[in-house]
Amino acid sequence: MPTGIFLIKWDEVIGGTVYMRYPETLEIPDPIVQQITISHNFTESYIITEEKQWNSVSYYNDNKEMIIVLVLSRYDDGNDFIPPNSSLLEEFNRELDKEITEENLKIRLETLFKSSLDAYRTIEAVMTKLSKEVAYLRTKEYDYEVKFGVILKSDHLSVKGKILFLLTINDGLSFEDLKKSVKTSTVWLRNVLETLMKNNIIGFNSQKDVYYIQI
């Protein structure tokens, strides 16, 4: 989650300086300020800065010669806050180009920070939903594997039926893979496979050495 936001201005004597920040208690190491300033090199660009105790994404505004820096928590992904994933810094950059008082700039800085929090919560909600969906699919996958195992152990399926069943639930299986799962002689297994291929029900990929269902 973003922890703060600040602006860097260039000073010909001391280099990059913090011009404005939100919240006011935001701690910004001077070496980081200089590193970000040098990295941009007076060129309009997005830069993600990741150090041991620092994570941020920034943009340099050439007209005002200022850098807008969004400070992130350690595990945030800076790419989530720059185009095409987010237009927050881009919008603020356009605000800087306008004639705006210092007081209004402070208000805009605070607004941008709060908007970044909203964007983060949206990202977090999407990731949480995806995590739940992945967990659900993994559970279903395990359930199917158990059910498929029960069916394969059944004596009610013919050799042909087991082969087709195995090739349906797998992208492709080699002869050895099929032999491990289908309890029959090597000769009979080859005969059944050849019959299925003659009837264009299954195919054989010679490069991958696997059989597959013809679609």
N, C-alpha and C positions, 0 to 999 in steps of 0.2 A: 504494500500500500504506500502511495506517495507520502512523504513526511514533511515536505516543504517546497518552497519555490523562491528563486531569487534572480536578480539581474546583475550582470557584470558590466562595468564600464572600463574603458581603457584610459590609463593615466600614463603619460609619456615618461614620468619619473619612476613610479613604482610598479608599473605594469597593470595587470587586471585588478580591479577593486570591486567589492560588493557595494552596489549602488542602492539596492532596495531588497528587502526580504520579507517573506511571510511563512510561518509566524515570526515575530520579532525575536523569539528565543532560539530560532534555528541556528545551529552551530555549523560553521563552514570553514574548514581548514584552509589557510592561505595557500599551501602547496597545491591543493586541489583547484583553487581559483586560477592559479598561474598555469596549471596543467591544461585546464579546459580552454583558457585563453589562447595558449600556444597551439593547442590542437586545432582550433578553428582557423587560426592564421588569417584572420580578417576575411574569411570566405564564408558565404552563406551556405550552411550545411548542417545536417543533423549529426550529432556525435553522442555515442553511448560511452560513458566513462565508468569502468568497473575496477575498483581497487579493493584491498582487503576489508576496509571499513567504510567503503563508499560505493554508491551506485547512483547514476544520474543519466538523464538524457537532456541534451541542450541544442539550442539553435542560435546562430549568429545573424543579427539584423544589420545589414550593411549600411542602410540609410542613417540609422541612429547610432551605429557602432556600439551596439549593446548585445549581450548574450543572455538569453532567457534559459534558465536551468531549472529543471524539475527534478527534485531529489527523491529517489526511490528507496524502498527498503531493500535489504540484502538480496532477497530471492525474487524480486520483481524483474520482469523482462522489459527492457527499454524499448524493444520493438513494438510492444503493445501501445506505446504512447506517441508513435510517429506515423506519418502516412505510409501505406494506405490504411493502417489499422486505426489511427486516430488523427483528428485534425486540430486538436487542442492547441499545440504550439504554433501551428500554422495560422490559426485564428488570432492568437495573441500577437503574432508577428505582424499581422495586418493592423492591429490596434496600435502598435508602436509607430507605424508609419504615419498615423494621424497626429494632428496637433492636439496634444492631450496634456492637462495639467498634472503636476506631480501627485496631487491628492487623488485625482481620478485614476492615475496610473496605479496607485496603491490599492484602490478599490478593485481595479481590473485584475491585479495580481492575486488578490484574495479570491476573487470570483473564479479565476482560472484554476487555482489550487483546489477549490471545492468541486469544480467540474471534473478535475482529474480523479478525485475520490469517487465521484459518481461513476466515472468510466471504469475505475478499478472494480467497483462493486458489480458492475454489469459483467465484466470479464470473469470475476470470481463466481458469479451466479451461473454463467455459461459453463465454466470448468467443472463446477459442482454437479451440474446436470449431466455433463458428459461422463464424469466419473461414475455416477450412479448407473448410467446406461451401460457403461463398459462392465461394471460389476454384475449387472443383471445378465448381460450377454454371456459373461464367463460362467455364471451359475447355470444358465440354460445350456451352454456348451457342455458342461460337466454332466448335466442331466441326460443329454442326448448320448454322450459317450457311454454312460452307464447302460442306457436302454439299448444302444447299438450292440454293446457287449453281450447283453442277455440274448438278443436276437441271433447273433453270430454263433453262440454256444448251443443254440437250439438244433435239434436233429430234424426238424421239420423242413428246413430249407435244403433244396438240392444244391449240388456243386455249382450249377449255373446260377441259381438264385443268390448264393453267397458271393460269387464273383461280381455279379451285377450290383449287389448291395454294397460291397466294399468299394467298387469303382464309383458308385454314386456319392458316397460320403467322403471320398478322397479325390484330389485333383488328378492323381495318377499313381499307379502302383507297379512295381517291378514284378517279375515272375517269382522271385524269391520272397517278396513281401506277401504275395497271394498264397504261396505255398505254406507260409507260416500260419496263415489264418484259416486256410481251407484244408481240412484233413482229408486228403485223398492222395492217390499215387501221382507221381510226376507225369507218367504217360497219360493218365486220364485228365489231369489238369490241362496239359498241353492240347489234348483233343478238344476239350470243351472251349478253350480259348480260341482255337482255330475255327471252330464252328461259329462262335459268336462274331469273329472277324469276317468270315465268309458271308454272314447274314447282315453285315454292316451295322451291328449293334455296338461293337467296341472297335477301337483302333489301337495302333501301336506306334509310339514315337521312338524311332530308332536312335535319335540323338540323346534322348533322356533315358532310353531303355525302360519305358513304362507303358502300361496299357491304360486306356482311358475310354469313357463313354462317348460314343459318337453323337454329336449334337448338330 
